[in-house]
Amino acid sequence: MHRRFYTVTRDLHLYFGLFISPFVLVFSVTVFFFVHAIAPKFGAETTQTRAATAVSLPPDLSKLSGRPLIDALKPTLSSINVPGEIGFIRHVVSDDTLVIPVSVPGRATTVTIRIAQREATIATRETGLADALMTLHRSPGEHSPALSMNWFPMRAWRWLSDTTAYLTLFITVSGVCLWYALRAERRIGYVLLGTGTLLFFGLVYVVARWRESARLLAVCERWNRKLHFYSGLFLIVFLWLFALTGLLLNHPNWTFHESWRNRHETKFQLPIVPPAAGLTSDLDQARDLMRQMSIDGEILWTTTRSDGAPFEFQVRTPRHFYFIKADLAQGRADIRHAAVNAWGIAKILHTFTGNLASDPRNRRDWPLTAVWAYSMDFVAAGLIFMVSSSIYLWLKQPRKLLPGALCLALGSLLCGLFCFGLRWM
């Protein structure tokens, strides 16, 4: 490898890595929140309600819908001091009101406008830091691309999250180049790239050398460097998956990765036997029906079951979607099966945890979902380690302290602006 190329690649790897470190930590930490359906509360949620009168409304309001309606209402919301990303607007015809959800990371506001009276009620709820980080992680998402990103700070966040994904891809590739230039490490690198087992033995080696403090420090420094690129090699495919699918979810308007519209769908019926009387829970009955129909996957509850109604539920894997309506009295099940393409599989894997924090009924019930979810935990923990070890490696290079500090400060400032600052701007 040419020395000049190696030097430039090494410096870019360091500086770009420091710049995106805060963003990587945000995405990594929130992985645990999503995988385990938790939202830690670092303070009490507060709600405030206020009223506004003589609210200015756009002309021809009743004729607008979708993005034109959102754009027309921006001056109205600005006049009553409600900044933020505008969600799906509902027009309640019965009492002629508009219900407008407006979100800022860490804050949710609902504006109810009584059109005839030109009055508005503004209810603001502070949701906390954890919710702010989770909102940033899943924004903008692939749903309602025509409506989302209607607030400039969130468009800026999309650009920064895109930058994080692109630089993550660059850092993985440059990391492989830097590792390959170390000929003495190639053999062990090949092994770690496939298995990762030497991660464990490396840690055992460090613990076994717990002797003199000076010697221990030298050992830790050496293994910190080794484990940094070993971890990168081990996680590289995972990082590619989450970085690329993050870009796809960030840009649902990119047509080349369309999966749901290009799905292959079939409908059929199967005979079933009502579950045994001892199976009283919906989950046990669903599993019994799935066994009869030879269907495997994660069960998703989307409807509330009522007496006498068909037993409806969904079963999902990264590729297959089963929409099942079982008529226990008639002894048959109507099944709609949809299979998505490789793009769809990749995007599903980005969010495939089996848990929904907003719905306690939906919890992991398929073993393979648990395996993948805990793999996501492992990747997030690995990223946190790589960020920490990279900062330590940077601090050991005096000549690069100043430019590295500038990169880290700029990344921290931009990340902190979205995580903490938007609520007070």
C-alpha positions in Angstrom: 0.0 0.0 0.0 1.4 3.4 -1.0 2.5 5.3 2.1 0.8 8.6 1.1 -2.5 6.7 0.6 -2.1 5.0 3.9 -1.4 8.2 5.8 -4.4 10.1 4.3 -6.7 7.1 4.9 -5.5 6.8 8.5 -6.1 10.5 9.2 -9.5 10.5 7.5 -10.5 7.4 9.4 -9.5 9.2 12.7 -11.1 12.6 12.0 -14.3 11.3 10.4 -14.7 8.8 13.3 -14.3 11.5 15.9 -16.9 13.7 14.1 -19.6 11.0 13.9 -18.8 9.5 17.4 -21.7 11.4 19.2 -24.2 10.4 16.5 -23.0 6.7 16.6 -23.5 6.8 20.4 -27.0 8.2 20.0 -28.0 5.5 17.5 -26.3 2.7 19.6 -27.8 3.6 22.9 -31.3 3.9 21.5 -31.0 0.4 20.0 -31.3 -0.9 23.6 -34.5 1.2 24.0 -36.1 -0.2 20.9 -35.0 -3.8 21.2 -36.3 -4.1 24.8 -39.3 -1.7 24.5 -38.1 0.6 27.2 -38.0 4.4 27.5 -36.1 5.5 30.6 -37.5 8.5 32.4 -34.8 10.9 33.5 -37.3 13.3 34.9 -41.1 13.7 35.4 -43.2 14.4 32.3 -44.9 17.7 32.4 -48.0 18.9 30.5 -49.0 22.5 29.9 -52.2 23.8 28.3 -52.8 27.3 27.0 -55.3 28.9 24.7 -55.0 31.3 21.8 -57.7 33.5 20.2 -58.1 35.3 16.9 -56.1 32.6 15.2 -55.3 33.4 11.6 -56.3 30.6 9.2 -55.4 30.2 5.5 -58.0 30.8 2.9 -59.7 27.9 1.2 -58.8 25.7 4.2 -61.5 23.2 3.5 -60.0 22.5 0.0 -56.5 21.7 1.2 -55.1 18.3 2.2 -51.7 16.6 2.6 -48.5 18.6 2.2 -50.3 21.8 0.9 -52.4 21.8 4.1 -49.3 21.5 6.2 -47.5 24.3 4.4 -50.6 26.5 4.6 -50.8 26.0 8.4 -47.2 26.8 9.1 -47.8 30.6 9.5 -50.7 29.8 11.7 -48.6 27.6 14.0 -45.8 30.2 14.0 -48.2 32.9 15.0 -49.2 31.0 18.2 -45.5 30.0 18.9 -45.7 26.2 18.1 -42.6 25.2 16.2 -41.8 21.7 15.2 -42.5 18.8 12.8 -46.1 18.7 11.8 -47.7 15.2 11.8 -50.9 13.9 10.2 -53.7 16.5 10.5 -57.2 15.4 11.4 -60.3 17.3 10.5 -63.1 16.4 13.0 -66.2 17.2 10.9 -68.7 16.7 13.8 -67.4 19.8 15.7 -65.5 21.5 12.8 -62.1 21.3 14.4 -58.5 20.7 13.2 -56.3 18.5 15.4 -52.6 19.1 14.6 -49.8 17.1 16.2 -46.5 18.9 16.3 -43.3 17.3 17.6 -39.9 18.4 18.6 -37.5 15.8 20.0 -38.4 15.6 23.6 -41.7 17.5 23.3 -45.1 16.6 21.8 -47.7 19.3 21.2 -51.3 18.9 20.1 -53.0 22.0 18.7 -56.8 21.8 18.5 -58.2 24.7 16.4 -62.0 25.5 16.4 -62.3 26.8 12.9 -65.6 28.8 13.3 -64.5 30.5 16.5 -60.8 30.9 15.3 -59.7 29.7 18.7 -56.9 27.2 19.6 -56.1 25.0 22.5 -52.4 24.1 22.7 -51.4 21.1 24.9 -47.6 20.7 25.3 -46.1 17.6 26.9 -42.4 17.3 27.7 -41.5 13.7 27.0 -37.9 13.7 28.1 -34.4 12.9 26.8 -34.9 9.2 26.1 -38.0 10.0 23.9 -36.0 12.7 22.1 -33.2 10.3 21.3 -35.7 7.6 20.1 -37.5 10.2 18.0 -34.2 11.2 16.3 -33.3 7.5 15.7 -36.5 6.7 13.8 -36.8 10.0 11.9 -37.8 10.4 9.2 -38.7 6.8 8.7 -40.3 5.3 5.6 -43.9 6.2 6.3 -45.8 9.2 4.8 -42.7 10.5 2.9 -44.9 13.2 1.3 -45.8 14.7 4.7 -42.7 14.2 6.7 -39.6 16.5 6.9 -41.7 19.7 6.9 -39.6 21.4 9.5 -36.1 22.5 8.6 -34.2 21.2 11.7 -35.6 17.7 11.0 -34.4 18.0 7.3 -31.0 19.0 8.7 -31.1 15.9 11.0 -31.8 13.7 7.9 -28.7 15.2 6.3 -26.6 14.5 9.4 -27.9 10.9 9.8 -27.2 10.4 6.1 -23.7 11.7 6.7 -23.3 9.3 9.7 -24.3 6.4 7.5 -22.0 7.3 4.6 -19.1 7.9 7.0 -19.8 4.7 8.8 -19.5 2.9 5.5 -16.2 4.8 4.8 -14.8 4.0 8.2 -15.5 0.3 7.8 -13.8 0.2 4.4 -10.9 2.4 5.5 -10.6 0.3 8.7 -10.2 -2.9 6.6 -7.5 -1.1 4.5 -5.6 0.0 7.6 -5.9 -3.5 9.0 -4.7 -5.1 5.8 -1.6 -2.9 5.8 -0.6 -4.5 9.0 0.8 -7.8 7.6 1.5 -9.3 11.0 -2.2 -9.0 11.8 -3.7 -10.4 8.6 -4.1 -14.0 9.6 -5.8 -13.2 12.9 -7.9 -10.6 11.1 -9.2 -13.1 8.6 -10.2 -15.4 11.5 -12.0 -12.6 13.4 -13.7 -11.4 10.3 -15.5 -14.7 10.1 -16.0 -15.7 13.7 -15.1 -13.0 16.3 -14.0 -15.7 18.8 -10.6 -14.1 19.5 -12.5 -11.2 21.0 -13.1 -13.4 24.0 -9.5 -14.7 24.1 -8.1 -11.2 23.9 -10.1 -10.2 27.0 -9.0 -13.4 28.8 -5.4 -12.5 27.9 -5.7 -9.0 29.4 -7.3 -10.4 32.6 -4.6 -13.1 32.9 -1.9 -10.4 32.7 -3.2 -8.5 35.7 0.2 -8.0 37.3 2.1 -4.8 37.6 0.2 -1.6 36.9 2.7 -0.3 34.3 2.8 -3.6 32.5 -1.0 -3.8 32.7 -1.3 -0.3 31.1 0.9 -1.3 28.2 -1.0 -4.5 27.7 -4.3 -2.6 27.8 -3.1 -0.1 25.3 -1.9 -2.8 22.9 -5.1 -4.7 23.2 -7.3 -1.6 23.0 -5.7 -1.0 19.5 -6.1 -4.7 18.5 -9.6 -5.0 19.7 -10.6 -1.8 18.0 -9.9 -3.1 14.5 -10.8 -6.7 15.5 -14.3 -5.5 16.6 -14.6 -3.5 13.4 -13.8 -6.6 11.3 -16.2 -8.7 13.2 -19.1 -6.1 13.0 -18.5 -4.9 9.5 -21.4 -6.8 7.8 -23.8 -5.7 10.6 -22.6 -2.1 10.2 -23.1 -2.2 6.4 -26.6 -3.6 6.9 -27.7 -0.9 9.4 -26.0 2.0 7.6 -27.4 1.1 4.2 -30.9 0.3 5.5 -30.8 3.5 7.6 -30.3 5.4 4.3 -33.2 3.5 2.7 -35.5 4.2 5.6 -34.3 7.8 5.6 -35.3 8.2 1.9 -38.6 6.3 1.2 -38.9 8.3 -2.0 -36.0 6.4 -3.5 -37.9 4.0 -5.8 -35.2 1.4 -6.5 -35.7 -0.2 -3.1 -39.5 -0.4 -3.2 -40.5 -3.7 -1.6 -44.1 -3.6 -0.4 -45.6 -2.5 -3.7 -43.5 -5.2 -5.5 -44.5 -7.9 -3.0 -45.8 -11.3 -4.2 -49.2 -11.9 -2.6 -51.4 -15.0 -2.5 -54.7 -15.8 -0.7 -55.8 -19.3 0.4 -57.9 -21.2 2.9 -56.9 -24.0 5.3 -59.0 -26.2 7.5 -58.3 -25.9 11.2 -59.4 -27.6 14.4 -60.4 -25.2 17.3 -57.6 -25.1 19.9 -58.0 -27.3 22.9 -60.1 -26.0 25.9 -56.9 -25.8 28.0 -55.4 -23.2 25.7 -57.1 -20.0 27.1 -54.7 -17.3 26.1 -54.7 -15.7 22.6 -51.0 -16.4 22.3 -51.4 -20.1 23.0 -54.3 -20.4 20.6 -52.4 -18.6 17.9 -49.4 -20.9 18.3 -51.7 -23.9 18.1 -53.3 -22.6 14.8 -49.8 -21.8 13.4 -48.7 -25.4 14.2 -51.7 -26.7 12.3 -51.0 -24.4 9.3 -47.2 -25.0 9.3 -46.5 -21.3 9.8 -43.5 -20.0 11.8 -42.7 -16.4 12.8 -43.3 -13.5 15.1 -46.9 -13.0 16.1 -48.3 -9.5 15.8 -51.6 -8.4 17.4 -53.3 -5.7 15.5 -56.9 -6.0 16.6 -58.8 -6.5 19.8 -60.7 -9.8 19.9 -64.4 -9.8 20.7 -66.8 -12.7 21.4 -68.0 -14.4 18.3 -65.7 -12.5 16.0 -63.0 -14.2 13.8 -59.7 -14.7 15.5 -57.4 -12.3 13.7 -53.6 -11.9 14.0 -50.5 -11.5 11.9 -47.3 -13.6 11.7 -44.2 -12.0 10.4 -40.7 -12.9 9.4 -38.2 -10.6 7.7 -39.5 -12.0 4.3 -43.0 -13.4 4.9 -46.1 -11.6 6.1 -49.2 -13.7 7.0 -52.5 -12.1 7.7 -54.7 -14.7 9.3 -58.4 -14.6 10.0 -59.5 -17.9 11.7 -63.2 -18.8 12.0 -63.1 -21.2 14.8 -66.8 -22.0 14.5 -66.6 -22.9 10.8 -63.2 -24.7 11.2 -61.3 -22.7 8.5 -58.8 -20.0 8.3 -58.5 -17.3 5.5 -54.8 -16.5 5.0 -53.3 -13.7 3.0 -49.6 -14.3 2.4 -47.2 -11.6 1.2 -43.5 -12.1 0.4 -41.1 -9.1 0.0 -37.9 -8.9 -2.0 -34.3 -8.6 -0.7 -34.7 -4.8 -0.1 -37.7 -5.5 2.0 -35.9 -8.1 4.0 -33.0 -5.7 4.7 -35.3 -2.9 5.8 -37.3 -5.2 8.1 -34.1 -6.5 9.8 -33.3 -2.9 10.7 -36.4 -2.8 13.0 -37.2 -6.5 13.6 -37.3 -6.7 17.4 -40.7 -8.2 18.2 -41.4 -5.6 20.9 -43.5 -2.5 20.7 -43.1 -0.1 23.6 -46.5 1.5 22.9 -48.4 -1.9 22.9 -47.7 -4.3 25.8 -49.5 -7.1 23.9 -46.7 -7.3 21.3 -43.8 -8.9 22.9 -41.2 -11.3 21.4 -42.6 -14.8 21.0 -40.4 -16.3 18.3 -36.9 -17.6 19.2 -35.2 -16.3 16.1 -36.5 -12.8 16.8 -34.8 -13.0 20.2 -31.5 -14.2 18.5 -31.6 -11.2 16.1 -32.7 -8.7 18.8 -29.8 -9.7 21.1 -27.5 -9.5 18.1 -28.6 -5.9 17.7 -27.7 -5.4 21.4 -24.2 -6.9 20.7 -23.7 -4.6 17.7 -24.7 -1.5 19.7 -22.4 -2.5 22.5 -19.6 -3.1 20.0 -20.1 0.4 18.5 -20.0 2.0 21.9 -16.7 0.2 22.6 -15.3 1.2 19.2 -16.2 4.9 19.9 -14.6 4.7 23.3 -11.4 2.9 22.1 -11.1 5.3 19.1 -11.1 8.3 21.5 -8.4 6.7 23.6 -6.3 6.0 20.5 -6.7 9.6 19.4 -5.6 10.9 22.8 -2.3 9.0 22.5 -1.4 11.0 19.4 -0.3 14.5 20.6 0.1 15.9 17.0 -3.5 15.1 16.2 -5.1 16.4 19.4 -6.1 19.8 18.0 -7.7 18.7 14.7 -9.2 15.7 16.4 -10.7 17.9 19.1 -12.2 20.2 16.5 -13.8 17.3 14.7 -15.1 15.8 18.0 -16.4 19.2 19.2 -18.2 19.9 15.9 -19.8 16.5 15.9 -20.8 16.8 19.6 -22.2 20.3 19.0 -24.3 19.3 16.1 -25.6 16.1 17.8 -26.2 17.9 21.1 -28.2 20.6 19.2 -30.7 18.0 18.0 -30.7 15.9 21.2 -31.0 18.8 23.7 -31.2 22.2 22.0 -34.3 22.0 19.8 -36.7 22.1 22.8 -35.3 25.5 23.9 -34.7 27.1 20.5 
